[in-house]
Amino acid sequence: MQSVFIELTKYIFAFLMAFYVLSAYRGAIIHKEEKRKGIYIQQYIIIFAIHFLGYYVLYLMKVRLDI
């Protein structure tokens, strides 16, 4: 089960990176600061998800090596 999750995280990372690039592009185009604040919040959430998922995969790999 862990190895399936680890394999799926590759695709999840790719989608998260694509969503981050899309939101960064949208943030660069939009000129109203009010709308940009929502995009900045999206970016913070995406970056948090990337970091959380990365550390979780590292933890799973460490547990798998210890066994």
Buried (B, 14 or more C-beta within 10 A) or exposed (E): EEEEEBEEBEEBBEEBEEBBEEBBEBBEEEEEEEEBEEBEEBBEBBEEBBEEBEEEBEEBEEEEEEE
